[in-house]
Amino acid sequence: MKIKGKWILIGISTLFLFFMLVLPLISVIVNSLKEGMGFYLKSLAAPSVKSAFGVTVLAAVTAVAVNTIFGIAAAWLITRFSFKGKQILSAVIDIPFSISPVIAGLAFLMTFGRMGWAGGLIARLNEAIGTNIQIVFAVPGVVLATVFVTFPFVSREIIPVLLSIGKEEEEAAALMGADGFTIFRKITFPHIRWALLYGVILCTARALGEFGAVHALSKTRGETFTLPLEIDALYLSNSSESITSAFAVSSILVLMAVAVLIIRNVAEHQAKKSEAKQ
Protein backbone atom coordinates (compact mmCIF):
# COMPACT_ATOMS: atom_id res chain seq x y z
CA MET A 1 0.00 0.00 0.00
CA LYS A 2 2.84 2.38 0.92
CA ILE A 3 4.62 1.68 -2.38
CA LYS A 4 1.44 2.33 -4.40
CA GLY A 5 0.86 5.55 -2.48
CA LYS A 6 4.40 6.67 -3.23
CA TRP A 7 4.01 6.13 -6.97
CA ILE A 8 0.61 7.82 -6.99
CA LEU A 9 2.14 10.90 -5.34
CA ILE A 10 5.07 10.84 -7.77
CA GLY A 11 2.67 10.63 -10.71
CA ILE A 12 0.48 13.48 -9.45
CA SER A 13 3.51 15.68 -8.75
CA THR A 14 5.04 14.94 -12.16
CA LEU A 15 1.82 15.70 -14.03
CA PHE A 16 1.23 18.89 -12.06
CA LEU A 17 4.78 20.16 -12.67
CA PHE A 18 4.62 19.24 -16.36
CA PHE A 19 1.31 20.99 -17.08
CA MET A 20 1.85 23.98 -14.76
CA LEU A 21 5.56 24.66 -15.33
CA VAL A 22 7.27 22.69 -18.08
CA LEU A 23 4.54 22.83 -20.75
CA PRO A 24 4.04 26.63 -20.56
CA LEU A 25 7.79 27.19 -20.85
CA ILE A 26 8.00 24.86 -23.85
CA SER A 27 5.11 26.82 -25.36
CA VAL A 28 7.08 30.04 -24.98
CA ILE A 29 10.07 28.57 -26.82
CA VAL A 30 7.94 27.07 -29.59
CA ASN A 31 6.00 30.31 -30.17
CA SER A 32 9.19 32.36 -30.15
CA LEU A 33 10.44 30.36 -33.16
CA LYS A 34 7.10 30.33 -35.01
CA GLU A 35 8.27 32.85 -37.62
CA GLY A 36 11.67 31.23 -38.04
CA MET A 37 15.15 31.81 -36.68
CA GLY A 38 15.67 34.94 -38.79
CA PHE A 39 12.66 36.69 -37.27
CA TYR A 40 13.69 35.46 -33.82
CA LEU A 41 17.16 37.04 -34.10
CA LYS A 42 15.66 40.19 -35.62
CA SER A 43 13.30 40.52 -32.65
CA LEU A 44 16.16 40.21 -30.18
CA ALA A 45 18.22 42.77 -32.11
CA ALA A 46 15.53 45.48 -31.89
CA PRO A 47 16.85 48.67 -30.19
CA SER A 48 14.13 48.65 -27.53
CA VAL A 49 14.94 45.03 -26.64
CA LYS A 50 18.68 45.75 -26.40
CA SER A 51 17.93 48.73 -24.15
CA ALA A 52 15.59 46.64 -21.97
CA PHE A 53 18.23 43.92 -21.66
CA GLY A 54 20.83 46.48 -20.58
CA VAL A 55 18.53 48.05 -17.98
CA THR A 56 17.59 44.59 -16.66
CA VAL A 57 21.22 43.53 -16.27
CA LEU A 58 22.16 46.86 -14.66
CA ALA A 59 19.30 46.65 -12.17
CA ALA A 60 20.01 42.99 -11.36
CA VAL A 61 23.76 43.45 -10.89
CA THR A 62 23.25 46.53 -8.71
CA ALA A 63 20.59 44.80 -6.61
CA VAL A 64 22.79 41.75 -6.08
CA ALA A 65 25.82 43.87 -5.13
CA VAL A 66 23.90 46.09 -2.70
CA ASN A 67 21.93 43.28 -1.11
CA THR A 68 24.98 41.03 -0.79
CA ILE A 69 26.81 43.68 1.24
CA PHE A 70 23.71 44.57 3.25
CA GLY A 71 22.70 40.94 3.69
CA ILE A 72 26.05 39.93 5.18
CA ALA A 73 26.13 42.99 7.45
CA ALA A 74 22.52 42.55 8.61
CA ALA A 75 22.93 38.83 9.22
CA TRP A 76 26.11 39.42 11.23
CA LEU A 77 24.43 42.17 13.27
CA ILE A 78 21.29 40.18 14.03
CA THR A 79 23.05 36.94 14.97
CA ARG A 80 26.13 38.27 16.77
CA PHE A 81 24.91 41.30 18.76
CA SER A 82 22.15 42.12 21.22
CA PHE A 83 20.57 45.58 21.05
CA LYS A 84 17.25 47.35 21.39
CA GLY A 85 15.18 47.15 18.25
CA LYS A 86 16.75 43.90 17.06
CA GLN A 87 13.37 42.26 16.46
CA ILE A 88 12.11 45.38 14.70
CA LEU A 89 15.11 45.31 12.35
CA SER A 90 14.54 41.63 11.64
CA ALA A 91 10.88 42.32 10.84
CA VAL A 92 11.67 45.33 8.63
CA ILE A 93 13.98 43.20 6.48
CA ASP A 94 10.99 40.98 5.64
CA ILE A 95 8.76 43.85 4.45
CA PRO A 96 9.35 43.13 0.72
CA PHE A 97 8.01 39.60 1.33
CA SER A 98 4.75 40.88 2.77
CA ILE A 99 3.70 43.77 0.51
CA SER A 100 2.87 43.89 -3.19
CA PRO A 101 5.70 45.05 -5.48
CA VAL A 102 3.23 47.52 -7.03
CA ILE A 103 2.80 49.17 -3.63
CA ALA A 104 6.59 49.39 -3.32
CA GLY A 105 6.77 51.11 -6.70
CA LEU A 106 4.05 53.58 -5.72
CA ALA A 107 5.84 54.26 -2.43
CA PHE A 108 9.00 55.22 -4.31
CA LEU A 109 6.90 57.30 -6.69
CA MET A 110 5.33 59.24 -3.82
CA THR A 111 8.74 59.68 -2.18
CA PHE A 112 10.91 60.67 -5.14
CA GLY A 113 8.24 62.06 -7.47
CA ARG A 114 7.28 65.71 -7.82
CA MET A 115 4.84 65.51 -4.91
CA GLY A 116 7.27 63.69 -2.60
CA TRP A 117 9.57 65.29 -0.04
CA ALA A 118 12.69 63.77 -1.64
CA GLY A 119 11.47 64.80 -5.10
CA GLY A 120 11.24 68.42 -3.96
CA LEU A 121 14.78 68.31 -2.58
CA ILE A 122 16.08 66.84 -5.84
CA ALA A 123 14.26 69.52 -7.88
CA ARG A 124 15.80 72.31 -5.79
CA LEU A 125 19.23 70.67 -6.08
CA ASN A 126 18.88 70.49 -9.86
CA GLU A 127 18.00 74.19 -9.98
CA ALA A 128 20.88 75.15 -7.68
CA ILE A 129 23.68 73.30 -9.48
CA GLY A 130 22.18 73.07 -12.97
CA THR A 131 21.84 69.29 -13.13
CA ASN A 132 19.00 67.04 -14.27
CA ILE A 133 18.98 64.28 -11.65
CA GLN A 134 15.90 62.05 -11.90
CA ILE A 135 14.82 59.08 -9.84
CA VAL A 136 11.27 58.24 -10.89
CA PHE A 137 10.62 57.50 -14.58
CA ALA A 138 14.38 57.01 -14.97
CA VAL A 139 16.89 54.19 -14.60
CA PRO A 140 17.77 55.04 -10.94
CA GLY A 141 14.13 54.47 -9.97
CA VAL A 142 14.12 51.08 -11.70
CA VAL A 143 17.31 50.13 -9.86
CA LEU A 144 15.91 51.27 -6.48
CA ALA A 145 12.72 49.28 -7.02
CA THR A 146 14.71 46.17 -7.92
CA VAL A 147 16.91 46.57 -4.84
CA PHE A 148 13.80 46.86 -2.68
CA VAL A 149 12.02 43.73 -3.90
CA THR A 150 15.21 41.63 -3.59
CA PHE A 151 16.13 43.06 -0.19
CA PRO A 152 15.68 40.00 2.10
CA PHE A 153 17.02 37.13 0.01
CA VAL A 154 20.70 37.16 0.95
CA SER A 155 20.27 37.94 4.65
CA ARG A 156 17.53 35.34 5.10
CA GLU A 157 19.77 32.61 3.69
CA ILE A 158 22.74 33.55 5.89
CA ILE A 159 20.98 34.16 9.23
CA PRO A 160 19.98 30.50 9.91
CA VAL A 161 23.52 29.33 9.13
CA LEU A 162 25.11 31.85 11.50
CA LEU A 163 22.65 30.89 14.22
CA SER A 164 23.41 27.19 13.77
CA ILE A 165 27.22 27.51 13.96
CA GLY A 166 27.15 29.71 17.06
CA LYS A 167 29.82 32.18 18.17
CA GLU A 168 32.32 29.94 19.97
CA GLU A 169 34.93 29.74 17.16
CA GLU A 170 34.76 33.47 16.50
CA GLU A 171 35.06 34.34 20.19
CA ALA A 172 38.06 32.01 20.56
CA ALA A 173 39.77 33.67 17.59
CA ALA A 174 39.06 37.12 19.06
CA LEU A 175 40.60 36.09 22.38
CA MET A 176 43.71 35.02 20.48
CA GLY A 177 44.02 38.50 19.00
CA ALA A 178 42.48 38.11 15.54
CA ASP A 179 40.81 41.20 14.13
CA GLY A 180 37.23 41.28 12.87
CA PHE A 181 38.07 40.97 9.18
CA THR A 182 40.40 38.00 9.79
CA ILE A 183 37.73 36.27 11.87
CA PHE A 184 35.17 36.77 9.13
CA ARG A 185 37.50 35.70 6.31
CA LYS A 186 38.94 32.57 7.95
CA ILE A 187 36.15 31.37 10.24
CA THR A 188 32.76 32.83 9.35
CA PHE A 189 32.92 32.98 5.56
CA PRO A 190 33.77 29.28 5.02
CA HIS A 191 30.59 28.41 6.94
CA ILE A 192 28.28 30.80 5.06
CA ARG A 193 29.74 30.69 1.54
CA TRP A 194 27.14 28.28 0.14
CA ALA A 195 24.25 30.06 1.86
CA LEU A 196 25.61 33.33 0.48
CA LEU A 197 25.83 31.91 -3.04
CA TYR A 198 22.30 30.52 -2.78
CA GLY A 199 21.01 33.89 -1.59
CA VAL A 200 22.75 35.65 -4.47
CA ILE A 201 21.20 33.20 -6.96
CA LEU A 202 17.71 33.77 -5.55
CA CYS A 203 18.28 37.53 -5.55
CA THR A 204 19.38 37.42 -9.19
CA ALA A 205 16.38 35.35 -10.27
CA ARG A 206 13.97 37.71 -8.50
CA ALA A 207 15.63 40.80 -9.97
CA LEU A 208 15.52 39.51 -13.55
CA GLY A 209 11.78 38.83 -13.44
CA GLU A 210 10.51 41.86 -11.48
CA PHE A 211 7.55 43.61 -13.08
CA GLY A 212 5.19 45.34 -10.65
CA ALA A 213 7.56 47.67 -8.80
CA VAL A 214 9.50 48.77 -11.88
CA HIS A 215 6.28 49.27 -13.86
CA ALA A 216 5.27 52.07 -11.48
CA LEU A 217 8.61 53.85 -11.94
CA SER A 218 9.27 53.33 -15.65
CA LYS A 219 7.44 54.95 -18.56
CA THR A 220 9.82 55.33 -21.50
CA ARG A 221 10.18 52.37 -23.82
CA GLY A 222 13.71 52.05 -25.13
CA GLU A 223 15.16 53.93 -22.14
CA THR A 224 13.82 52.72 -18.80
CA PHE A 225 11.95 49.52 -19.69
CA THR A 226 13.24 46.20 -18.37
CA LEU A 227 12.72 42.93 -20.25
CA PRO A 228 9.43 42.07 -18.48
CA LEU A 229 8.06 45.54 -19.34
CA GLU A 230 9.25 45.22 -22.95
CA ILE A 231 7.53 41.84 -23.24
CA ASP A 232 4.31 43.35 -21.90
CA ALA A 233 4.51 46.26 -24.37
CA LEU A 234 5.11 43.92 -27.31
CA TYR A 235 2.28 41.60 -26.36
CA LEU A 236 -0.19 44.45 -25.91
CA SER A 237 0.61 45.77 -29.40
CA ASN A 238 -1.92 43.20 -30.71
CA SER A 239 -0.14 42.55 -34.01
CA SER A 240 0.90 38.99 -34.78
CA GLU A 241 4.54 39.99 -35.35
CA SER A 242 4.69 41.90 -32.04
CA ILE A 243 3.19 38.97 -30.16
CA THR A 244 5.75 36.60 -31.68
CA SER A 245 8.47 39.10 -30.75
CA ALA A 246 7.12 39.09 -27.19
CA PHE A 247 7.57 35.31 -27.08
CA ALA A 248 11.08 35.69 -28.54
CA VAL A 249 12.08 38.13 -25.79
CA SER A 250 10.35 35.92 -23.20
CA SER A 251 12.56 33.04 -24.28
CA ILE A 252 15.58 35.02 -23.13
CA LEU A 253 14.15 35.22 -19.62
CA VAL A 254 13.30 31.52 -19.78
CA LEU A 255 16.89 30.66 -20.72
CA MET A 256 18.17 32.94 -17.93
CA ALA A 257 15.86 31.19 -15.47
CA VAL A 258 17.11 27.77 -16.57
CA ALA A 259 20.72 28.95 -16.19
CA VAL A 260 19.99 30.24 -12.68
CA LEU A 261 18.29 26.93 -11.83
CA ILE A 262 21.33 24.95 -13.00
CA ILE A 263 23.68 27.16 -10.99
CA ARG A 264 21.47 26.76 -7.92
CA ASN A 265 21.45 22.96 -8.23
CA VAL A 266 25.23 22.90 -8.67
CA ALA A 267 25.58 25.09 -5.57
CA GLU A 268 23.32 22.77 -3.55
CA HIS A 269 25.31 19.72 -4.72
CA GLN A 270 28.62 21.33 -3.79
CA ALA A 271 27.23 22.39 -0.41
CA LYS A 272 26.13 18.83 0.36
CA LYS A 273 29.56 17.49 -0.66
CA SER A 274 31.24 20.06 1.55
CA GLU A 275 29.03 19.12 4.52
CA ALA A 276 29.70 15.43 3.96
CA LYS A 277 33.48 15.98 4.06
CA GLN A 278 33.15 17.85 7.33
FENZIVEN-V329093 format. One record per residue. RES is the residue in one small letter. SS is DSSP state (H for helix, E for strand, L for the rest). BURIAL is I if it has 9 or more other ideal C-beta (glycine too) atoms within 8 Angstrom, else O. D_CENTER is the distance of its C-alpha to the mean C-alpha in whole Angstrom. Layout:
res = (RES;RES)
ss = (SS;SS)
burial = (BURIAL;BURIAL)
d_center = (D_CENTER;D_CENTER)
//
This chain:
res = (m;k;i;k;g;k;w;i;l;i;g;i;s;t;l;f;l;f;f;m;l;v;l;p;l;i;s;v;i;v;n;s;l;k;e;g;m;g;f;y;l;k;s;l;a;a;p;s;v;k;s;a;f;g;v;t;v;l;a;a;v;t;a;v;a;v;n;t;i;f;g;i;a;a;a;w;l;i;t;r;f;s;f;k;g;k;q;i;l;s;a;v;i;d;i;p;f;s;i;s;p;v;i;a;g;l;a;f;l;m;t;f;g;r;m;g;w;a;g;g;l;i;a;r;l;n;e;a;i;g;t;n;i;q;i;v;f;a;v;p;g;v;v;l;a;t;v;f;v;t;f;p;f;v;s;r;e;i;i;p;v;l;l;s;i;g;k;e;e;e;e;a;a;a;l;m;g;a;d;g;f;t;i;f;r;k;i;t;f;p;h;i;r;w;a;l;l;y;g;v;i;l;c;t;a;r;a;l;g;e;f;g;a;v;h;a;l;s;k;t;r;g;e;t;f;t;l;p;l;e;i;d;a;l;y;l;s;n;s;s;e;s;i;t;s;a;f;a;v;s;s;i;l;v;l;m;a;v;a;v;l;i;i;r;n;v;a;e;h;q;a;k;k;s;e;a;k;q)
ss = (L;H;H;H;H;H;H;H;H;H;H;H;H;H;H;H;H;H;H;H;H;H;H;H;H;H;H;H;H;H;H;H;L;L;L;L;H;H;H;H;H;H;H;H;L;L;H;H;H;H;H;H;H;H;H;H;H;H;H;H;H;H;H;H;H;H;H;H;H;H;H;H;H;H;H;H;H;H;H;H;L;L;L;L;L;H;H;H;H;H;H;H;H;L;H;H;H;H;L;L;H;H;H;H;H;H;H;H;H;H;H;H;L;L;L;L;H;H;H;H;H;H;H;H;H;H;H;H;H;L;L;L;L;L;L;L;L;L;H;H;H;H;H;H;H;H;H;H;H;L;L;L;H;H;H;H;H;H;H;H;H;H;H;H;H;L;L;H;H;H;H;H;H;H;H;L;L;L;L;H;H;H;H;H;H;H;H;H;H;H;H;H;H;H;H;H;H;H;H;H;H;H;H;H;H;H;H;H;H;L;L;H;H;H;H;H;H;L;L;L;L;L;L;L;L;L;H;H;H;H;H;H;H;H;H;L;L;L;L;H;H;H;H;H;H;H;H;H;H;H;H;H;H;H;H;H;H;H;H;H;H;H;H;H;H;H;H;H;H;H;H;H;H;H;H;H;H;L)
burial = (O;O;O;O;O;O;O;O;O;O;O;O;O;O;O;O;I;I;O;O;O;O;I;O;I;O;O;I;I;O;I;I;I;O;O;O;O;O;I;I;O;O;I;I;O;I;O;I;I;I;I;I;I;O;I;I;O;I;I;I;O;I;I;I;O;I;I;I;O;I;I;I;O;I;I;I;I;I;O;O;O;O;O;O;O;I;O;O;I;I;O;O;I;I;I;I;O;O;O;O;I;I;O;I;I;I;O;I;I;O;I;I;I;O;O;I;O;I;I;I;O;I;I;O;I;I;O;O;O;O;O;O;O;I;I;I;I;I;I;O;I;I;I;I;I;I;I;I;I;I;I;I;I;I;I;I;I;I;I;I;I;I;O;O;O;O;O;O;I;I;O;O;I;I;O;O;O;O;O;O;O;I;I;I;O;I;I;I;I;O;I;I;O;I;I;I;I;I;I;I;I;I;I;I;I;I;I;I;I;I;I;I;I;I;I;I;I;I;O;O;O;O;O;I;I;I;I;I;I;I;I;I;I;I;I;O;O;O;O;O;O;I;I;I;I;I;I;I;I;I;I;I;I;I;O;I;I;O;O;I;O;O;I;I;O;O;I;I;O;I;I;O;O;I;O;O;O;O)
d_center = (43;40;40;40;38;35;35;35;32;31;32;30;27;27;29;26;23;25;26;22;20;22;24;22;20;23;25;22;23;27;26;25;28;30;32;32;30;32;30;27;27;28;25;23;25;25;24;22;20;20;19;16;15;15;14;11;11;12;9;6;9;10;7;7;11;11;9;11;14;14;13;16;18;18;18;21;23;22;24;26;28;29;30;30;27;25;24;23;21;19;19;18;15;14;15;11;12;16;16;15;12;15;17;15;15;19;19;18;20;23;22;22;24;28;29;26;28;25;26;30;29;28;30;33;31;31;35;36;35;35;31;29;25;23;20;20;20;19;16;16;15;13;11;12;11;7;8;9;7;5;8;10;8;10;13;13;14;16;18;20;21;22;24;26;27;29;30;33;32;31;34;36;35;35;39;39;38;35;33;29;27;30;29;25;26;28;28;24;22;24;23;19;18;17;15;14;13;12;9;8;8;6;3;4;5;3;3;6;7;7;11;13;12;12;15;17;17;18;21;22;22;22;21;18;16;13;14;13;16;18;18;19;22;23;24;25;28;30;31;31;30;27;26;26;24;22;22;22;19;17;18;16;13;15;16;12;11;15;14;11;13;16;15;14;17;19;17;18;22;22;21;24;26;26;27;30;31;31)
//
